[in-house]
């Protein structure tokens, strides 16, 4: 074990809460009330960061049966906007950082919407992450994110919060593509947050994927997911996770019920993991250029 090293201004610990939430489909008001309630509950447990699932404000599959509601183009909001402002107000009042998924309408390119993660906190909106890898799987015919109207994101930011910890965010399928978490790790992320709509059929795969991403990048992984059934008869397992850089579970949520889990992340765990498994130090990027030479398989 090595003596923990802290960057200047970095707190030795960070307390995180993760919510696995059952959403009411296409009902932003009802889901926003739940988010605001859980923000208060997380703050009461002394959490400094609370994380909610992908598309939390609308439910994930609301695009699958558009005749039942407004289209995602009508449900999407700008950031900042009404819902983002309400969440930011709660973050300020409770002195907590909040990450929550929502459909975002672009204010730069009219007619474009994104599957986005709002990152906000006591000082206001920290940033926005937009999902890069959109889901169009033959095995899930009701899930067609490009058909629903989403455009992919184009940036992979990492943000530093006032506790001095560096946070990367990705959304669901992005975590399954190893390049995204790797880039976040080499940009300095201490914690990679994955907000997800992980279906029950892929439950075992999500446990394995998140453990591997933690180990290969020597980062903490924080995973939030839906619970319950949504339109298209898609079932979500919950299973919130907080994983150490060693791949060990710090905390696990129950399956098939709404819940919130918390854990205190320790910088010394990060230091020890990277000293004993120096995967980021031992990268040889000049040897990997072939990965950019070949187009995606068609």
Backbone bond lengths (Angstrom), bond angles and torsions (degrees), N, CA, C in turn:
res aa  C-N    CA-C-N  psi(-1)  N-CA   C-N-CA  omega(-1)  CA-C   N-CA-C  phi
1 X - - - 1.457 - - 1.528 109.65 -
2 X 1.315 116.39 141.33 1.453 120.66 178.85 1.521 109.32 -106.13
3 X 1.298 115.12 159.55 1.456 119.46 174.70 1.522 108.92 -68.46
4 X 1.337 115.90 132.06 1.457 120.02 -177.13 1.522 110.56 -60.30
5 X 1.313 114.45 136.35 1.453 120.58 176.62 1.521 108.78 -109.61
6 X 1.313 116.06 131.61 1.458 120.83 177.86 1.525 109.75 -115.64
7 X 1.327 116.52 135.41 1.446 119.18 170.59 1.523 109.11 -65.99
8 X 1.309 118.25 153.56 1.466 119.45 175.83 1.529 111.02 -53.83
9 X 1.321 116.36 127.78 1.456 121.30 179.12 1.510 115.27 84.60
10 X 1.336 117.87 2.10 1.471 121.30 -178.80 1.516 110.51 -91.96
11 X 1.341 116.12 126.66 1.459 120.53 175.24 1.522 110.34 -70.85
12 X 1.315 118.46 148.47 1.463 120.02 -179.59 1.516 114.04 -69.44
13 X 1.338 117.97 -19.06 1.465 120.90 179.07 1.521 110.34 -136.36
14 X 1.322 115.15 160.73 1.464 122.63 173.47 1.525 106.85 -142.51
15 X 1.337 116.70 122.12 1.459 121.00 -179.70 1.524 109.62 -94.73
16 X 1.340 115.19 126.40 1.456 122.40 -172.92 1.523 110.12 -121.35
17 X 1.324 116.65 139.32 1.465 123.12 171.92 1.526 108.84 -116.75
18 X 1.322 116.42 141.50 1.464 121.84 179.73 1.523 108.77 -128.84
19 X 1.332 115.66 129.28 1.460 121.50 -177.99 1.520 109.78 -106.81
20 X 1.333 116.37 129.59 1.459 121.53 167.27 1.528 105.72 -105.46
21 X 1.328 115.28 115.79 1.459 121.51 -162.45 1.523 111.54 -119.54
22 X 1.327 115.82 142.96 1.460 121.46 171.69 1.525 107.92 -97.74
23 X 1.318 115.99 116.57 1.462 120.71 -174.32 1.520 111.27 -93.28
24 X 1.313 115.06 151.41 1.459 121.83 170.76 1.519 106.94 -94.88
25 X 1.316 115.75 121.17 1.452 120.33 -168.55 1.528 112.78 -61.93
26 X 1.336 114.97 126.74 1.462 124.48 174.50 1.524 113.70 61.87
27 X 1.339 116.88 17.13 1.470 121.51 -179.79 1.528 108.57 -110.53
28 X 1.323 115.89 86.25 1.466 119.66 -176.26 1.520 111.93 -63.34
29 X 1.314 118.27 -37.24 1.459 120.56 -177.89 1.525 111.21 -63.07
30 X 1.339 116.80 -46.10 1.463 120.70 -179.25 1.522 111.01 -65.18
31 X 1.321 116.97 -42.99 1.460 120.23 -178.69 1.527 111.36 -69.69
32 X 1.326 116.59 -36.42 1.461 119.79 177.42 1.532 110.63 -63.70
33 X 1.323 117.42 -39.91 1.466 119.92 177.12 1.520 110.97 -59.92
34 X 1.328 116.56 -40.97 1.468 120.12 177.38 1.522 111.34 -62.95
35 X 1.320 116.10 -44.32 1.466 120.72 179.63 1.527 110.04 -59.11
36 X 1.314 116.78 -48.03 1.468 120.59 -178.33 1.523 110.93 -63.20
37 X 1.336 116.81 -36.98 1.466 120.60 178.31 1.530 110.73 -66.09
38 X 1.318 117.19 -43.41 1.467 120.36 179.87 1.526 111.51 -69.24
39 X 1.320 117.41 -30.52 1.469 119.16 175.51 1.532 109.58 -59.95
40 X 1.316 116.61 -44.95 1.465 120.50 178.76 1.525 111.09 -64.45
41 X 1.334 117.19 -40.90 1.467 120.83 179.22 1.529 110.85 -64.60
42 X 1.320 117.09 -40.49 1.469 120.76 178.73 1.522 110.67 -65.16
43 X 1.333 116.30 -43.65 1.462 119.92 179.00 1.523 111.05 -62.88
44 X 1.329 116.82 -36.40 1.462 120.51 178.77 1.524 111.57 -64.09
45 X 1.332 116.81 -25.59 1.467 121.65 176.96 1.530 111.50 -92.32
46 X 1.324 116.82 12.66 1.467 123.81 176.43 1.525 113.04 69.30
47 X 1.329 116.53 21.57 1.466 119.13 176.14 1.519 110.08 -68.96
48 X 1.325 115.89 144.15 1.470 122.29 177.18 1.522 111.79 -102.04
49 X 1.338 116.38 -14.23 1.464 123.35 177.99 1.516 107.56 -145.17
50 X 1.336 117.24 133.05 1.463 121.46 174.77 1.521 108.39 -126.69
51 X 1.334 115.85 138.91 1.459 122.42 -171.25 1.525 110.01 -123.63
52 X 1.339 115.84 135.74 1.459 123.35 179.33 1.530 110.16 -120.58
53 X 1.363 117.55 164.87 1.467 119.96 -173.85 1.530 115.10 -71.64
54 X 1.322 113.35 172.28 1.465 124.16 172.61 1.535 110.23 -59.98
55 X 1.334 117.17 138.17 1.468 122.39 176.68 1.532 111.63 52.02
56 X 1.325 115.09 37.35 1.456 121.24 -173.49 1.527 112.61 -61.78
57 X 1.316 117.82 -34.09 1.462 120.33 -174.13 1.523 113.93 -75.47
58 X 1.339 118.11 -17.18 1.459 120.50 -177.39 1.519 113.70 -124.43
59 X 1.332 117.37 -13.50 1.455 119.90 -163.95 1.519 108.62 85.02
60 X 1.329 116.30 150.09 1.458 119.48 -172.24 1.514 112.81 -75.94
61 X 1.337 118.26 -47.65 1.464 119.71 -169.59 1.522 113.39 -92.27
62 X 1.324 117.93 20.15 1.470 118.68 -179.94 1.518 111.57 -63.01
63 X 1.336 118.13 -19.86 1.457 120.23 175.88 1.514 113.66 -74.96
64 X 1.356 117.38 -12.03 1.460 120.56 -174.23 1.525 113.14 -75.70
65 X 1.328 117.37 -27.81 1.459 120.97 -177.85 1.529 108.31 -133.32
66 X 1.313 115.27 72.62 1.456 120.95 -171.15 1.524 112.81 -65.01
67 X 1.351 116.63 -22.11 1.457 117.30 -179.30 1.526 111.95 -68.22
68 X 1.328 117.23 -14.60 1.460 120.32 -179.12 1.525 112.83 -85.47
69 X 1.296 116.47 -9.23 1.457 118.58 -174.06 1.517 109.91 -159.31
70 X 1.294 115.61 -174.97 1.461 119.99 171.08 1.521 109.38 -66.80
71 X 1.311 117.08 159.99 1.453 120.14 175.98 1.521 109.75 -72.82
72 X 1.313 115.90 164.19 1.456 119.99 177.18 1.530 111.28 -62.61
73 X 1.326 116.71 -27.11 1.459 119.06 176.80 1.526 110.86 -64.94
74 X 1.333 116.71 -29.84 1.464 120.52 177.54 1.525 112.14 -85.09
75 X 1.330 116.69 -29.94 1.464 120.53 -179.99 1.527 112.37 -79.48
76 X 1.321 117.03 -27.50 1.463 120.83 -177.17 1.522 110.78 -65.67
77 X 1.339 115.08 148.99 1.467 121.81 179.68 1.522 109.76 -129.42
78 X 1.317 116.27 154.65 1.471 118.58 172.71 1.525 110.21 -73.57
79 X 1.315 115.04 161.81 1.468 122.48 172.39 1.521 107.36 -124.72
80 X 1.357 119.38 114.61 1.469 126.21 0.65 1.519 111.85 -70.45
81 X 1.342 114.57 157.63 1.449 123.28 -179.27 1.512 108.39 -170.77
82 X 1.330 118.96 -173.74 1.469 120.90 -172.90 1.530 114.39 -55.62
83 X 1.331 117.85 -52.50 1.470 119.64 -178.26 1.523 111.31 -69.23
84 X 1.326 116.67 -44.21 1.469 119.82 179.38 1.518 110.91 -60.47
85 X 1.321 116.89 -37.52 1.469 119.92 179.80 1.523 111.65 -68.72
86 X 1.338 117.40 -38.07 1.467 120.59 177.44 1.525 111.10 -64.76
87 X 1.323 116.35 -42.03 1.466 120.24 179.65 1.526 110.48 -67.94
88 X 1.322 116.57 -39.90 1.466 120.29 178.50 1.524 110.89 -63.72
89 X 1.314 117.13 -39.55 1.468 120.98 177.26 1.528 110.21 -60.68
90 X 1.335 116.50 -44.15 1.466 120.09 178.27 1.526 111.44 -65.27
91 X 1.355 116.86 -37.65 1.462 120.46 177.92 1.521 110.93 -62.32
92 X 1.329 116.84 -42.71 1.463 120.46 178.23 1.528 110.86 -64.29
93 X 1.327 116.10 -47.28 1.460 120.37 -176.42 1.527 112.36 -64.05
94 X 1.333 116.43 -30.80 1.464 120.84 -178.07 1.524 113.33 -102.90
95 X 1.352 116.42 2.64 1.464 121.45 177.66 1.531 111.31 52.79
96 X 1.321 115.84 54.80 1.459 121.15 -174.72 1.523 109.32 -145.16
97 X 1.330 116.65 148.40 1.456 121.74 172.83 1.535 108.74 -87.80
98 X 1.335 115.46 145.73 1.457 121.68 -175.93 1.525 109.34 -134.00
99 X 1.330 116.07 133.83 1.460 122.75 172.65 1.524 107.51 -121.97
100 X 1.327 116.83 123.76 1.468 120.77 -175.99 1.522 109.97 -145.18
101 X 1.339 115.51 138.75 1.453 120.50 -179.19 1.514 112.63 -85.34
102 X 1.347 115.95 143.75 1.457 120.99 -179.30 1.525 109.91 -162.11
103 X 1.346 117.83 154.25 1.465 119.23 171.37 1.526 109.44 -77.14
104 X 1.317 115.62 127.23 1.462 121.57 -175.85 1.520 110.40 -112.71
105 X 1.318 117.19 132.14 1.456 121.13 174.59 1.526 108.38 -92.94
106 X 1.312 115.70 135.05 1.456 120.82 -179.24 1.522 110.69 -72.23
107 X 1.313 115.65 135.70 1.465 120.43 173.16 1.527 110.99 -97.09
108 X 1.330 116.67 -4.26 1.461 121.25 -179.96 1.527 111.62 -97.75
109 X 1.341 116.10 -38.21 1.464 120.64 -176.08 1.518 107.73 -125.99
110 X 1.317 117.07 104.04 1.462 121.34 -174.92 1.530 110.98 -61.78
111 X 1.341 115.43 136.40 1.453 120.89 179.84 1.509 113.86 91.20
112 X 1.329 118.24 2.74 1.462 121.74 -178.55 1.526 109.83 -108.86
113 X 1.337 116.10 133.71 1.457 120.98 174.85 1.527 109.20 -126.07
114 X 1.337 115.30 156.68 1.455 121.86 -178.34 1.527 110.39 -131.29
115 X 1.315 115.21 150.28 1.461 122.76 167.42 1.532 105.18 -85.90
116 X 1.324 116.97 104.69 1.467 120.81 -164.81 1.518 113.09 -122.46
117 X 1.326 114.45 161.24 1.459 123.26 171.77 1.515 108.43 -117.69
118 X 1.309 116.22 118.19 1.458 122.15 172.37 1.526 108.92 -80.41
119 X 1.328 116.75 130.18 1.465 122.51 176.07 1.523 106.41 -119.79
120 X 1.313 115.97 111.82 1.461 120.00 -176.27 1.519 109.54 -135.76
121 X 1.330 116.44 166.19 1.459 119.10 -175.33 1.505 112.75 -164.64
122 X 1.325 116.54 -166.35 1.463 120.85 -176.77 1.525 113.76 -59.00
123 X 1.328 117.55 -30.25 1.459 121.16 -178.64 1.528 113.01 -90.68
124 X 1.348 116.66 0.17 1.454 120.98 -177.52 1.516 111.32 113.65
125 X 1.326 116.27 -166.77 1.459 120.58 -177.95 1.527 109.92 -66.48
126 X 1.331 115.58 123.97 1.461 122.07 -179.93 1.521 110.12 -83.05
127 X 1.331 116.40 -43.13 1.453 120.13 -179.07 1.511 111.36 175.39
128 X 1.326 115.33 -176.66 1.458 123.08 179.52 1.523 108.31 -136.25
129 X 1.330 116.22 133.59 1.466 120.84 171.05 1.519 108.35 -109.68
130 X 1.336 116.55 134.74 1.463 121.92 -179.67 1.527 109.57 -114.02
131 X 1.308 115.65 128.25 1.472 121.69 -175.67 1.521 111.09 -55.81
132 X 1.320 115.62 132.43 1.460 121.88 -175.46 1.528 111.81 -95.70
133 X 1.325 117.11 -44.88 1.468 121.60 -178.54 1.530 109.01 -98.23
134 X 1.327 116.09 104.67 1.459 121.59 -177.83 1.525 110.38 -86.75
135 X 1.317 115.76 142.79 1.468 121.45 -171.53 1.521 111.00 -86.47
136 X 1.316 115.19 125.46 1.467 122.97 171.14 1.526 107.34 -144.79
137 X 1.339 117.01 72.62 1.456 121.86 -174.26 1.529 110.86 -95.16
138 X 1.334 118.23 133.24 1.472 119.78 173.37 1.526 112.48 -58.54
139 X 1.336 116.56 -29.77 1.467 119.86 -177.66 1.521 113.27 -74.85
140 X 1.358 117.17 -13.22 1.464 121.41 177.25 1.529 108.36 -128.51
141 X 1.344 116.94 79.13 1.471 119.96 -171.99 1.519 114.63 -64.18
142 X 1.340 117.78 -20.72 1.471 119.04 179.57 1.524 112.29 -83.74
143 X 1.344 117.01 -8.53 1.466 120.83 -177.33 1.526 108.87 -105.91
144 X 1.318 115.87 107.81 1.464 122.34 -178.50 1.527 108.36 -140.33
145 X 1.318 116.27 84.55 1.463 119.21 -171.89 1.523 113.23 -64.46
146 X 1.325 118.03 -35.86 1.462 118.60 177.30 1.524 110.41 -70.85
147 X 1.330 117.33 -36.11 1.465 120.40 176.44 1.521 110.98 -64.51
148 X 1.321 116.76 -34.04 1.467 119.96 177.73 1.531 111.68 -69.69
149 X 1.331 116.84 -15.96 1.460 119.96 174.71 1.508 115.98 115.90
150 X 1.345 117.90 0.18 1.460 119.76 -176.55 1.526 111.91 -73.45
151 X 1.321 114.67 144.50 1.463 122.67 170.33 1.526 108.11 -107.77
152 X 1.342 118.69 145.54 1.465 120.34 -177.64 1.519 112.28 -74.70
153 X 1.328 115.39 150.64 1.456 120.94 173.03 1.512 111.22 -72.81
154 X 1.322 116.03 167.52 1.461 120.90 -175.71 1.527 112.93 -132.38
155 X 1.343 118.44 7.23 1.462 120.86 -177.12 1.524 110.60 -132.49
156 X 1.343 115.39 151.02 1.469 122.06 179.19 1.525 108.02 -127.38
157 X 1.321 117.54 76.82 1.469 120.16 -176.54 1.518 112.94 -81.75
158 X 1.322 115.44 160.67 1.467 124.17 168.83 1.521 106.46 -130.46
159 X 1.328 116.95 133.36 1.461 121.55 -176.14 1.529 110.93 -116.36
160 X 1.334 116.49 146.81 1.466 121.24 173.82 1.522 108.93 -105.09
161 X 1.339 115.92 128.25 1.459 120.35 179.19 1.520 109.84 -94.88
162 X 1.326 116.90 174.25 1.463 120.40 -171.15 1.530 112.44 -65.40
163 X 1.342 118.11 -21.10 1.464 120.97 175.47 1.523 112.15 -76.98
164 X 1.322 116.67 -0.34 1.457 121.31 177.24 1.512 114.62 85.18
165 X 1.333 117.53 -0.79 1.462 121.54 178.17 1.532 108.97 -84.47
166 X 1.342 115.92 146.95 1.455 121.74 -179.92 1.532 109.45 -105.01
167 X 1.347 114.91 130.40 1.454 121.73 -171.74 1.523 110.38 -119.63
168 X 1.328 116.65 128.84 1.455 122.62 168.46 1.522 108.98 -109.56
169 X 1.320 116.50 148.58 1.460 121.77 179.20 1.519 108.87 -127.92
170 X 1.337 116.09 136.13 1.460 119.38 165.55 1.524 109.15 -136.55
171 X 1.320 115.99 171.97 1.457 120.40 -172.92 1.522 110.29 -125.08
172 X 1.314 116.10 111.14 1.465 126.48 168.91 1.539 113.16 50.03
173 X 1.332 118.37 -102.19 1.459 122.39 -176.08 1.523 112.08 -58.28
174 X 1.326 118.29 -26.37 1.458 120.44 175.48 1.527 111.53 -58.62
175 X 1.325 116.46 -34.74 1.463 120.57 179.95 1.529 111.21 -70.54
176 X 1.341 116.02 -26.92 1.458 120.24 178.31 1.517 113.19 -78.05
177 X 1.322 117.18 -11.79 1.469 122.17 177.03 1.523 106.92 -102.71
178 X 1.323 119.98 107.13 1.467 121.93 -166.36 1.524 114.85 -63.05
179 X 1.327 117.76 -19.07 1.458 119.41 -178.51 1.533 112.23 -64.24
180 X 1.340 117.63 -35.62 1.465 120.33 -176.08 1.533 111.37 -66.71
181 X 1.346 119.39 -55.53 1.470 117.86 177.11 1.523 113.41 -61.71
182 X 1.319 118.00 -31.01 1.465 119.86 178.24 1.530 110.68 -64.30
183 X 1.331 116.29 -45.36 1.463 119.51 178.36 1.525 110.08 -61.80
184 X 1.325 117.24 -41.46 1.467 120.24 178.39 1.530 110.87 -61.47
185 X 1.320 116.31 -40.75 1.466 119.94 -180.00 1.527 111.44 -65.82
186 X 1.335 117.58 -43.87 1.465 118.28 -177.47 1.529 111.54 -75.02
187 X 1.341 116.56 -14.90 1.463 120.19 171.66 1.524 111.70 -82.98
188 X 1.328 116.36 -1.26 1.450 119.50 172.73 1.514 116.66 107.89
189 X 1.340 118.73 6.24 1.459 120.29 -178.22 1.526 111.19 -60.07
190 X 1.324 116.03 132.23 1.464 122.27 170.08 1.519 110.60 -88.90
191 X 1.331 114.85 -32.03 1.464 122.97 -178.17 1.526 107.93 -130.37
192 X 1.329 116.41 131.04 1.459 121.14 171.24 1.517 107.53 -110.61
193 X 1.329 114.94 118.80 1.463 122.38 179.36 1.523 108.20 -97.22
194 X 1.326 116.25 126.06 1.456 121.54 175.00 1.523 108.09 -114.76
195 X 1.335 116.68 115.47 1.457 120.07 173.45 1.514 107.26 -98.08
196 X 1.341 116.79 138.62 1.459 118.68 -163.10 1.521 112.32 -143.87
197 X 1.339 114.31 157.85 1.456 123.51 162.64 1.527 104.89 -121.81
198 X 1.328 114.92 74.22 1.457 121.27 -174.50 1.516 111.35 -87.07
199 X 1.341 118.41 114.33 1.463 120.23 -177.41 1.527 112.43 -70.81
200 X 1.321 114.42 156.65 1.463 120.85 -177.09 1.524 111.48 -59.11
201 X 1.334 117.42 -34.21 1.465 120.04 -179.14 1.523 112.61 -60.44
202 X 1.340 116.82 -24.24 1.464 120.58 -177.52 1.536 112.37 -107.22
203 X 1.324 116.46 18.45 1.470 120.31 -176.01 1.528 111.77 -55.06
204 X 1.319 118.04 -52.89 1.469 120.44 -177.05 1.524 111.14 -61.96
205 X 1.320 116.18 -37.79 1.468 119.89 179.88 1.523 111.14 -63.83
206 X 1.340 117.56 -36.28 1.456 119.70 -179.15 1.524 111.82 -67.96
207 X 1.317 118.12 -39.46 1.468 119.35 176.44 1.527 110.22 -59.94
208 X 1.331 116.44 -46.05 1.464 119.91 -178.99 1.524 112.12 -66.75
209 X 1.335 116.39 -46.06 1.464 120.52 -177.79 1.518 111.49 -58.66
210 X 1.325 116.86 -46.47 1.465 119.83 -177.78 1.522 112.05 -66.46
211 X 1.335 117.47 -36.83 1.468 119.31 176.50 1.531 110.92 -64.40
212 X 1.330 116.52 -43.34 1.463 120.20 -179.95 1.528 110.74 -64.11
213 X 1.341 117.59 -43.58 1.459 119.88 179.78 1.529 111.59 -61.78
214 X 1.316 116.64 -36.29 1.461 119.88 176.98 1.523 110.78 -65.03
215 X 1.329 117.18 -47.14 1.463 121.61 -175.71 1.517 112.55 -69.17
216 X 1.354 117.20 -45.98 1.461 118.64 -173.29 1.525 112.47 -71.83
217 X 1.347 116.06 -21.61 1.464 120.27 179.89 1.522 112.91 -110.35
218 X 1.316 117.70 -0.60 1.469 124.08 -176.38 1.532 111.03 42.93
219 X 1.335 114.14 60.52 1.465 122.57 176.88 1.523 108.89 -134.17
220 X 1.316 116.04 160.05 1.463 120.25 166.75 1.529 108.13 -74.82
221 X 1.336 116.41 137.73 1.458 122.31 174.41 1.523 108.55 -111.93
222 X 1.323 115.84 130.05 1.467 122.81 177.10 1.520 106.79 -121.10
223 X 1.348 116.78 120.81 1.463 121.89 -172.50 1.523 110.44 -124.13
224 X 1.335 116.24 124.48 1.464 122.54 177.32 1.519 109.76 -117.69
225 X 1.328 116.68 141.07 1.458 121.29 -174.36 1.528 110.60 -143.69
226 X 1.322 115.41 160.43 1.463 121.37 172.69 1.527 110.53 -74.92
227 X 1.313 114.57 166.56 1.451 122.60 170.20 1.531 107.34 -135.98
228 X 1.332 116.69 147.99 1.456 121.31 177.92 1.513 113.44 96.01
229 X 1.346 115.63 -179.37 1.459 121.52 -178.37 1.520 110.67 -97.68
230 X 1.335 114.91 146.00 1.452 121.72 175.45 1.524 108.66 -127.31
231 X 1.320 116.29 176.47 1.464 120.18 -178.40 1.519 110.85 -54.26
232 X 1.332 114.92 152.47 1.453 120.29 -174.95 1.518 111.46 82.98
233 X 1.352 116.38 6.65 1.465 123.09 -179.85 1.524 111.91 58.68
234 X 1.335 115.34 35.98 1.462 120.84 177.50 1.525 108.77 -92.34
235 X 1.328 116.21 128.79 1.458 122.07 -178.16 1.522 110.06 -106.54
236 X 1.330 116.26 138.77 1.462 122.50 -179.53 1.530 109.09 -118.43
237 X 1.348 116.10 140.12 1.464 120.43 -167.54 1.515 115.31 -94.63
238 X 1.333 118.68 -8.22 1.466 119.04 -175.90 1.515 109.98 80.49
239 X 1.324 116.50 -113.53 1.463 120.83 171.66 1.506 115.23 61.54
240 X 1.337 118.09 43.28 1.464 120.56 176.70 1.527 110.25 -54.28
241 X 1.328 116.49 147.49 1.470 120.53 -176.22 1.518 110.90 -139.47
242 X 1.325 115.56 141.38 1.456 123.55 167.05 1.516 105.60 -127.94
243 X 1.338 116.97 117.93 1.468 122.30 -169.31 1.517 110.03 -122.74
244 X 1.323 115.82 136.83 1.462 122.11 178.64 1.526 110.93 -73.17
245 X 1.334 118.23 162.23 1.470 120.87 175.88 1.527 113.66 -62.44
246 X 1.312 117.57 -13.64 1.471 122.19 176.35 1.523 112.47 -86.15
247 X 1.336 117.29 -5.86 1.454 121.07 -176.91 1.519 113.70 92.45
248 X 1.334 117.17 -4.64 1.460 120.14 178.25 1.526 110.30 -80.02
249 X 1.327 115.99 148.41 1.460 120.20 178.62 1.519 110.27 -79.56
250 X 1.340 115.03 127.14 1.461 121.13 172.22 1.524 110.03 -84.90
251 X 1.337 116.11 -37.51 1.468 121.56 177.52 1.527 108.32 -157.81
252 X 1.340 115.75 147.09 1.464 121.72 178.45 1.523 108.78 -134.43
253 X 1.331 115.72 137.02 1.450 120.61 176.21 1.514 111.36 -86.13
254 X 1.336 117.18 162.29 1.459 121.07 178.24 1.520 111.08 -70.80
255 X 1.315 116.11 168.20 1.461 122.92 177.11 1.530 108.50 -99.80
256 X 1.334 115.28 136.47 1.467 122.58 171.90 1.520 114.68 66.68
257 X 1.314 117.26 30.89 1.465 119.88 170.40 1.520 109.84 -152.81
258 X 1.319 115.41 148.64 1.455 120.38 178.98 1.522 109.19 -69.85
259 X 1.326 116.57 138.19 1.463 119.69 -176.04 1.520 109.99 -165.15
260 X 1.333 114.57 167.95 1.465 122.07 172.05 1.518 107.78 -133.48
261 X 1.328 116.32 133.14 1.455 121.23 175.87 1.525 108.97 -115.38
262 X 1.317 116.51 156.31 1.464 121.38 177.82 1.523 109.84 -135.69
263 X 1.313 115.56 155.71 1.461 121.57 175.20 1.519 109.14 -158.88
264 X 1.314 115.81 152.63 1.460 121.62 175.75 1.528 108.34 -102.95
265 X 1.315 115.77 116.66 1.457 121.80 178.48 1.527 108.63 -85.20
266 X 1.329 116.32 138.74 1.463 121.07 -177.94 1.518 110.72 -115.77
267 X 1.327 115.83 130.25 1.464 120.85 179.32 1.522 111.63 -60.68
268 X 1.327 117.13 -32.35 1.467 119.00 -179.12 1.525 111.24 -65.43
269 X 1.341 116.98 -30.20 1.465 119.91 175.44 1.517 110.60 -64.14
270 X 1.329 116.13 -40.57 1.460 121.48 177.72 1.525 110.51 -64.96
271 X 1.335 117.08 -45.73 1.467 121.25 -179.92 1.520 111.16 -60.69
272 X 1.319 116.64 -46.67 1.463 120.57 -177.98 1.525 111.71 -64.72
273 X 1.332 116.08 -40.13 1.464 119.47 -179.32 1.523 110.97 -64.00
274 X 1.328 116.19 -42.34 1.464 119.06 -176.75 1.523 112.08 -75.32
275 X 1.328 116.79 -26.59 1.467 119.21 175.64 1.520 111.39 -72.56
276 X 1.326 116.75 -37.08 1.459 120.05 -176.48 1.525 113.09 -88.12
277 X 1.325 117.22 -21.30 1.469 121.43 179.75 1.528 107.39 -135.79
278 X 1.346 118.08 80.35 1.478 121.25 -170.81 1.524 113.73 -82.39
279 X 1.328 116.55 55.46 1.468 120.95 -175.64 1.525 112.00 -64.16
280 X 1.327 117.39 -35.74 1.462 119.19 -179.56 1.528 110.94 -73.39
281 X 1.326 116.62 -36.39 1.469 120.58 177.04 1.521 111.19 -64.61
282 X 1.326 116.85 -37.12 1.463 121.56 -171.65 1.528 113.90 -89.75
283 X 1.296 117.90 9.83 1.462 120.53 174.48 1.531 110.55 -62.30
284 X 1.329 116.23 147.42 1.456 122.55 175.34 1.531 108.36 -128.21
285 X 1.345 117.37 73.61 1.465 120.17 -170.09 1.521 114.23 -59.37
286 X 1.335 118.31 -29.18 1.465 119.50 180.00 1.526 111.74 -67.82
287 X 1.333 116.99 -14.40 1.459 121.05 177.05 1.527 112.12 -88.59
288 X 1.326 117.66 -7.92 1.464 120.58 -171.12 1.526 113.10 -106.11
289 X 1.311 118.61 10.71 1.467 119.85 -171.97 1.524 112.74 -65.20
290 X 1.318 117.68 -20.59 1.464 119.45 179.45 1.522 112.19 -60.40
291 X 1.335 116.27 -25.57 1.457 118.78 -178.31 1.528 111.95 -63.34
292 X 1.335 116.92 -22.90 1.466 120.56 179.95 1.529 112.66 -94.06
293 X 1.321 117.38 -4.22 1.470 120.42 -174.39 1.526 113.30 -89.39
294 X 1.309 116.58 -16.00 1.460 120.06 -173.44 1.519 110.26 -113.19
295 X 1.322 118.31 133.90 1.472 120.50 178.93 1.518 110.45 -73.29
296 X 1.335 116.60 165.97 1.474 119.18 175.72 1.533 110.16 -58.93
297 X 1.328 114.91 149.70 1.467 119.36 177.75 1.524 109.04 -67.49
298 X 1.305 115.51 137.45 1.482 119.82 -179.04 1.508 110.02 -111.71
